[in-house]
Amino acid sequence: MMKKGQFELLELTILVVGISIMLIISYFMFTERTPKLERLVTEEYSYSRLGDIVTALYNTKLSGTERTLTQLLADRIVTNSSSVDYGEKVGIINIDKQATEFFDAYLDEKWNLTDSEMSLGYKIPSGIKRKITYQIVLPKPSILYSEIVILNLCTWLE
């Protein structure tokens, strides 16, 4: 038969061991899972934000013209020139400058816009592990055919 002191000591030992096990489990749960969860939330936010940027790209009209930035980019691809003349009323527009200002406002210096003939933005640093690429479909101005151009918008998280 256990004495009262021995029984209390056994209860205290069980309590200390139980709390220690709970603390160890909690430690491993939060240290392993929290960075993964944080990374998932960050990436989900980045995807959502990139979609909003592309939507703004399709809807943003350049001041003084009736052309959207996507139309300007399509004109740039067709003419293969960074500056396009839109006539006497509008004048020459530097499309590369307009696109750079637009994407810099949203993505700082962490973006690159490319297709087979053009490359705008910043060089993607080597060693980047988390890069997001969004494909932008542009209608190519053409009288004879309905063609499209696919631009790759890359951004990186690190």
Backbone torsions as a table, in degrees:
resi	resn	phi	psi	omega
1	MET	NA	135.7	-179.3
2	MET	-82.9	144.5	175.2
3	LYS	-83.6	165.8	-176.1
4	LYS	-59.6	-42.2	-179.5
5	GLY	-65.5	-39.6	180.0
6	GLN	-68.0	-38.8	179.4
7	PHE	-64.5	-43.1	178.5
8	GLU	-65.6	-37.8	178.1
9	LEU	-65.7	-39.5	177.3
10	LEU	-65.1	-43.3	177.0
11	GLU	-61.9	-43.4	179.5
12	LEU	-64.1	-40.1	178.6
13	THR	-64.6	-44.4	178.3
14	ILE	-62.7	-40.8	178.6
15	LEU	-63.5	-45.6	179.7
16	VAL	-64.8	-43.7	179.2
17	VAL	-64.1	-42.8	179.1
18	GLY	-62.6	-45.4	179.0
19	ILE	-64.6	-40.6	178.6
20	SER	-61.7	-43.3	178.9
21	ILE	-63.9	-41.9	178.6
22	MET	-63.4	-41.3	179.2
23	LEU	-65.2	-41.6	179.5
24	ILE	-64.6	-45.0	178.8
25	ILE	-63.0	-44.1	179.0
26	SER	-61.8	-41.5	179.8
27	TYR	-59.3	-48.6	-177.7
28	PHE	-70.7	-31.9	178.0
29	MET	-66.6	-45.4	-175.9
30	PHE	-77.8	-34.7	-178.9
31	THR	-77.2	-30.3	179.0
32	GLU	-84.9	-39.4	-170.8
33	ARG	-88.5	-35.4	-174.8
34	THR	-60.9	-47.4	177.9
35	PRO	-62.5	-36.9	178.2
36	LYS	-65.1	-43.4	179.3
37	LEU	-64.9	-42.4	179.1
38	GLU	-63.0	-41.1	179.0
39	ARG	-64.6	-41.3	178.4
40	LEU	-63.1	-42.8	179.7
41	VAL	-65.6	-41.1	178.9
42	THR	-63.6	-44.6	-180.0
43	GLU	-67.2	-39.9	178.3
44	GLU	-62.8	-41.7	177.1
45	TYR	-62.9	-41.7	-179.0
46	SER	-64.9	-42.7	177.3
47	TYR	-62.3	-45.0	-179.6
48	SER	-63.3	-43.8	-179.6
49	ARG	-64.5	-41.4	179.5
50	LEU	-63.9	-39.0	175.7
51	GLY	-62.7	-39.8	177.6
52	ASP	-65.8	-36.8	179.0
53	ILE	-65.4	-42.8	179.4
54	VAL	-66.1	-38.3	175.8
55	THR	-61.3	-43.5	177.4
56	ALA	-64.2	-35.2	177.5
57	LEU	-60.8	-42.2	179.6
58	TYR	-70.0	-26.6	-172.9
59	ASN	-105.1	-13.2	-176.4
60	THR	-78.6	120.1	176.6
61	LYS	-99.0	140.5	178.8
62	LEU	-73.3	135.3	-178.4
63	SER	-58.8	131.2	179.1
64	GLY	89.4	-5.2	177.8
65	THR	-129.0	169.9	174.9
66	GLU	-104.9	17.5	-175.0
67	ARG	-104.4	139.1	175.8
68	THR	-83.1	167.4	179.8
69	LEU	-64.7	-32.5	177.0
70	THR	-67.5	-37.7	176.6
71	GLN	-64.8	-38.6	177.3
72	LEU	-64.5	-42.1	178.6
73	LEU	-64.3	-38.6	177.0
74	ALA	-64.8	-41.0	176.4
75	ASP	-62.5	-37.9	179.1
76	ARG	-64.0	-39.7	-180.0
77	ILE	-68.9	-42.0	-179.4
78	VAL	-65.4	-45.3	-177.4
79	THR	-81.7	-17.9	-176.6
80	ASN	55.9	38.7	180.0
81	SER	-138.7	141.2	-178.8
82	SER	-75.0	-23.6	177.9
83	SER	-115.4	128.6	-178.2
84	VAL	-122.8	136.0	179.3
85	ASP	-89.0	121.7	-179.9
86	TYR	-107.1	25.4	174.7
87	GLY	96.9	-178.8	-174.1
88	GLU	-66.6	-39.0	-176.2
89	LYS	-69.5	-42.7	-176.2
90	VAL	-95.4	-44.2	179.9
91	GLY	91.4	-161.9	-178.1
92	ILE	-88.0	130.9	178.9
93	ILE	-115.1	128.1	174.7
94	ASN	-84.7	99.5	-173.5
95	ILE	-68.9	-38.0	178.1
96	ASP	-59.4	-41.7	179.4
97	LYS	-65.2	-43.1	-179.7
98	GLN	-63.7	-44.1	179.9
99	ALA	-66.6	-40.5	178.9
100	THR	-62.5	-44.5	178.4
101	GLU	-62.3	-41.2	-179.8
102	PHE	-62.1	-53.4	-176.6
103	PHE	-71.0	-32.3	176.6
104	ASP	-64.1	-34.4	179.7
105	ALA	-63.6	-31.9	-178.0
106	TYR	-98.2	-38.8	-169.4
107	LEU	-117.5	12.9	-177.2
108	ASP	53.2	-126.0	-179.8
109	GLU	-112.5	36.8	-178.1
110	LYS	-121.4	55.1	179.4
111	TRP	-150.5	157.0	178.1
112	ASN	-151.1	127.4	-179.0
113	LEU	-117.4	119.7	-175.7
114	THR	-137.5	156.4	163.8
115	ASP	-144.9	-166.4	-175.2
116	SER	-67.7	-23.1	-175.1
117	GLU	-114.8	-14.4	-172.8
118	MET	-136.3	153.0	174.8
119	SER	-144.9	122.2	178.0
120	LEU	-122.4	158.0	174.7
121	GLY	99.4	-148.8	-171.4
122	TYR	-113.0	152.7	178.8
123	LYS	-69.7	135.7	179.4
124	ILE	-74.1	121.5	-178.2
125	PRO	-62.6	146.8	177.6
126	SER	-73.5	148.9	178.9
127	GLY	86.7	6.1	177.9
128	ILE	-73.9	126.5	-179.1
129	LYS	-96.3	-28.5	-174.9
130	ARG	-117.6	96.2	-179.3
131	LYS	-122.8	138.5	178.8
132	ILE	-115.3	131.3	177.4
133	THR	-118.0	129.3	-179.3
134	TYR	-120.1	128.6	179.7
135	GLN	-93.8	128.7	-179.5
136	ILE	-110.1	123.7	179.7
137	VAL	-96.8	121.3	179.3
138	LEU	-114.0	136.8	171.5
139	PRO	-75.8	129.4	-179.6
140	LYS	-86.7	126.6	-179.3
141	PRO	-64.6	120.1	-178.9
142	SER	-155.6	142.0	179.4
143	ILE	-83.8	-38.8	-173.6
144	LEU	-84.1	-41.8	-172.4
145	TYR	-122.1	156.9	169.6
146	SER	-102.2	98.8	-177.7
147	GLU	-107.8	158.8	175.4
148	ILE	-126.7	157.8	174.5
149	VAL	-124.7	136.7	178.2
150	ILE	-108.1	119.2	176.1
151	LEU	-100.4	142.4	175.9
152	ASN	-104.7	116.2	176.5
153	LEU	-100.7	114.1	179.8
154	CYS	-108.3	140.2	171.9
155	THR	-139.2	156.7	-178.2
156	TRP	-130.8	155.6	-170.9
157	LEU	-99.0	-16.2	-175.8
158	GLU	-107.7	NA	NA
